[in-house]
Amino acid sequence: MSTTSRPAAPRRLPPEERERSIVHAAIDLASESGLEALTVRAVAARVGVTPALVAHYRPVMDAFVAEVFTAIVSAERDEVIASYDPALDLRTNLLRLIETLLDDARDDVAMVWAQSWAIGVRNETLAARVRSEMDGWQSALEDLIARAIAEDPRLRVDPASSAWMLLAMVDGMSAHSLVGWAPHDRAALARRTLAAVLDAPADDHPASVAVTES
């Protein structure tokens, strides 16, 4: 007599542990396939639970996408900024930071960033997180540059505008590389851009750089 096999029921977990498993699965899925891969069904399949259970813990998908985005990009920022070595000069530190961000091994995070800008157009919750995380990067870089200037008065650059220019270069080159359109030697271009930013007199920079919402 033949029997019909049934899929094993998901192991019962405490609510906190089940919630963590759903969030971690969503982070892994987005890291592998981008934010656009995040659907209730896709996350449920990754965890091995029903879509209804995922919806129970994260009932608003737009907010869940924003949460996953924040977890991925803030972890990278914390890691990269923490690698700043006070024993090294500003130029060396910034070059190492830029080269780290431009490394092909970080294309997964670059993809999350690129998709966040597009999806954020129709997901205001995500857009708000994107603005906050970009502000976090700008503030972190500005602080590092300002600290270096305080220790070496010979550095005559504006921390705010220097940080914005470096981030614009990193974001642009990272996005371009995702479609195979990038300089042959991104590190060489990074060095030239860094030299242009740090060697420009402070008076050539505006006093501050503001971002306004349209």
C-alpha positions in Angstrom: 0.0 0.0 0.0 1.4 3.3 -1.0 1.6 6.2 1.4 1.6 9.9 0.7 4.5 11.7 2.3 3.9 15.0 3.9 6.5 17.7 4.4 7.8 17.8 7.9 6.1 20.4 10.1 8.5 23.3 11.0 10.0 22.8 14.5 8.3 24.8 17.1 10.5 27.6 18.3 10.0 30.3 21.0 8.5 33.4 19.3 11.8 35.4 19.8 13.8 32.7 18.1 11.4 32.3 15.3 11.4 36.0 14.7 15.2 36.0 14.6 15.2 33.2 12.1 12.8 35.1 9.8 14.9 38.2 9.9 18.2 36.4 9.4 16.7 34.5 6.5 15.6 37.7 4.9 19.0 39.3 5.4 20.7 36.3 3.7 18.2 36.3 0.9 18.7 40.0 0.2 22.5 39.7 0.4 22.4 36.9 -2.2 19.7 38.2 -4.6 19.0 41.8 -3.6 16.1 43.6 -2.0 13.8 42.8 -4.9 13.9 39.2 -4.0 12.2 39.9 -0.6 8.7 38.6 -0.7 6.6 36.9 1.9 6.7 33.6 0.0 10.5 33.8 -0.7 11.3 34.4 2.9 8.9 31.7 4.1 10.5 29.2 1.7 14.0 30.1 3.0 13.0 29.6 6.6 10.8 26.6 5.9 7.6 28.0 7.3 4.3 29.1 5.9 3.9 32.6 4.4 1.2 33.3 7.0 3.8 32.9 9.7 6.1 35.4 8.1 3.3 37.8 7.7 2.4 37.3 11.4 5.9 38.5 12.5 6.3 41.1 9.7 2.9 42.2 8.5 4.1 45.2 6.5 6.4 44.2 3.8 7.6 47.7 2.9 8.8 48.1 6.5 10.4 44.7 6.5 12.4 45.5 3.4 13.5 48.8 5.1 14.5 46.8 8.2 16.6 44.3 6.2 18.3 47.1 4.2 19.3 48.9 7.4 20.7 45.7 8.9 22.9 45.0 5.9 24.3 48.5 5.2 24.7 49.6 8.8 26.7 46.4 9.5 29.1 47.3 6.6 29.5 50.9 7.7 30.3 49.9 11.3 32.8 47.3 10.1 34.5 49.7 7.6 34.6 52.7 9.9 36.0 50.6 12.8 39.0 49.7 10.6 40.2 53.3 10.6 43.7 53.3 12.1 44.6 56.4 14.1 48.3 55.5 13.7 48.1 56.1 10.0 47.7 59.4 8.1 44.4 60.5 6.7 45.2 59.8 3.1 46.3 56.2 3.8 43.2 55.6 5.9 40.8 57.0 3.4 42.4 55.1 0.5 42.2 51.9 2.5 38.5 52.6 3.3 37.7 53.4 -0.4 39.5 50.4 -1.7 37.6 48.2 0.8 34.2 49.5 -0.3 35.2 49.1 -4.0 36.3 45.5 -3.6 34.4 43.1 -5.8 33.7 41.0 -2.7 31.3 43.7 -1.5 29.1 43.7 -4.7 26.3 42.1 -2.6 26.1 45.2 -0.5 26.5 47.5 -3.6 23.5 45.7 -5.1 21.4 46.3 -2.0 22.3 50.0 -2.1 21.5 50.3 -5.8 18.2 48.6 -5.5 17.3 50.6 -2.4 17.5 53.8 -4.4 15.1 52.5 -7.0 12.7 50.7 -4.7 12.7 53.7 -2.3 11.0 55.7 -5.0 7.8 53.8 -4.2 8.5 52.7 -0.7 8.8 55.8 1.5 9.7 53.8 4.6 12.7 52.4 2.8 13.5 55.9 1.4 13.6 57.3 4.9 16.0 54.5 5.9 18.2 55.2 2.9 18.4 58.9 3.7 19.3 58.0 7.3 22.0 55.5 6.4 23.5 57.9 3.8 23.6 60.6 6.5 25.3 58.1 8.8 28.0 57.4 6.2 28.5 61.1 5.5 28.7 62.0 9.3 31.1 59.1 10.0 33.5 60.2 7.2 33.2 63.9 8.1 34.1 63.1 11.7 37.1 61.1 10.7 38.4 63.9 8.4 37.7 66.5 11.0 39.6 64.5 13.7 42.6 64.2 11.3 42.5 67.9 10.6 42.5 68.7 14.3 45.6 66.6 14.7 47.4 68.0 11.6 46.7 71.7 10.9 48.5 71.4 7.5 45.4 69.6 6.2 43.3 72.3 4.6 40.1 70.6 3.4 36.5 70.9 4.3 35.4 67.8 6.1 31.7 67.9 5.0 32.2 68.5 1.3 35.2 66.1 1.2 33.1 63.4 2.7 30.3 64.0 0.2 32.6 63.9 -2.8 34.3 60.6 -1.7 30.9 59.0 -1.1 29.6 60.1 -4.5 32.6 58.5 -6.1 32.2 55.3 -4.2 28.5 55.0 -4.9 28.9 55.8 -8.6 31.7 53.3 -9.2 30.0 50.6 -7.2 26.7 51.0 -9.1 28.5 51.0 -12.4 30.5 47.9 -11.6 27.2 45.9 -11.1 26.5 46.2 -14.8 30.1 45.7 -15.9 30.7 49.4 -16.6 33.7 50.5 -14.5 37.3 51.7 -15.0 39.7 48.9 -15.6 41.6 49.9 -12.4 39.2 51.3 -9.9 41.9 51.6 -7.3 43.9 54.0 -9.5 40.9 56.2 -10.1 40.2 56.1 -6.4 43.7 57.4 -5.6 43.4 60.2 -8.2 40.0 61.2 -6.8 41.3 61.1 -3.2 44.3 63.3 -4.2 42.0 65.8 -5.9 39.8 66.0 -2.8 42.6 66.2 -0.2 44.9 68.5 -2.1 42.2 71.1 -2.9 42.5 74.2 -0.6 39.7 74.5 2.0 38.6 77.8 0.5 37.7 76.0 -2.7 35.0 74.0 -0.8 31.6 75.4 0.3 31.3 75.9 4.0 28.7 73.1 4.2 26.8 70.7 2.1 23.1 70.3 2.7 20.7 67.8 1.3 17.1 69.0 0.8 14.1 66.9 0.1 12.0 67.8 -2.9 
